Amino acid sequence: IAITTKNDCYYLNRNNLLSDANLKNILENESISKSIYDVKASYFVLHKLGIELKGVTFDPLLASYLLDSSSGNSPKEVFASFGVDLKQEETQAQLSFFEETSNSANIGNIAYSSLFVKEKRN
């Protein structure tokens, strides 16, 4: 999972996520606004891990689909629909809760871009 704020970006693997009670509390806190790329997959996976995701206010993948259901669903295509150009290496990121990944920085960039698009639309 990649978590970003305006100033920082963090990547946690599945084991870190399960061992961090504070993060679980944040994810389950409805009063903390969250922007999540592919919230449907996140809800499913986090539920299986015993975490009830609450407070999601924006999903760029869903918003892109609602704006144009014929557009693609790759991160590059989704963010392009909002005027955000992801670099090529960022589009290759595999968004997985189950595997260790060497492209955590790329996933972090997708998380940051989600926050950027959410703030841009407000």
Buried (B, 14 or more C-beta within 10 A) or exposed (E): BBBBEEEEBBBBBBEEBBEEEEBBEBBBEEEEEBBBBBBEBBBEBBEEEEBEBBBBEBBBBBBBBEEEEEEEEBBBBBBBBBEBEBEEEBBEBEBBBEEEBEBBBBBBBBBBBBBBBBEEEE
